[in-house]
């Protein structure tokens, strides 16, 4: 199964949100065969907020999430903006 982490899911995974994953989602994320993907746009959103002092998430948090969750960063091209 493939799952796509959006920005909110990254905050939840980092423990920086009052939201929590449902038990079903948590079980899915714990399965080693689950492919975990993320758009680099989520990290851009976080960086913009961090630079404005609007989020406690740091670069270290983000880098840790990439590693800890074994996230695959999806490519973004100009073509994506035309869809």
PyMOL commands that set and color helices and strands:
alter all, ss='L'
color gray80, all
select helices_A, chain A and resi 7-13+23-30+40-51+59-68+78-81
alter helices_A, ss='H'
color red, helices_A
select strands_A, chain A and resi 2-5+35-39+71-74
alter strands_A, ss='S'
color yellow, strands_A
deselect
rebuild
show_as cartoon
